[in-house]
């Protein structure tokens, strides 16, 4: 398991709070990244590409524990730990 050091500067955090991206736009961006990964690696012709989106049910949203989440995953080639850290680091 690889851990990531994610320490954005306060300026980046302020910019992120002012971004006009809606949650659906963020989800679409994740799906688009998966599709681009398949295309860029040539996996589109070699195996069945899968993208999975898990969303909470109405019952989950009413749960007082607030432990629900949205998860997007695919069976693409993934990233190296260094590439993932760079992709996740704001700024």
Secondary structure, 3 states (H helix, E strand, C coil): CCCCCCCCCHHHHHHHHCCCCCHHHHHHHHHHHHHHHHHHHCHHHCCCCCEEEECCCHHHHHCCCCCCCCEEEECCCCCCHHHHHHHHCCC
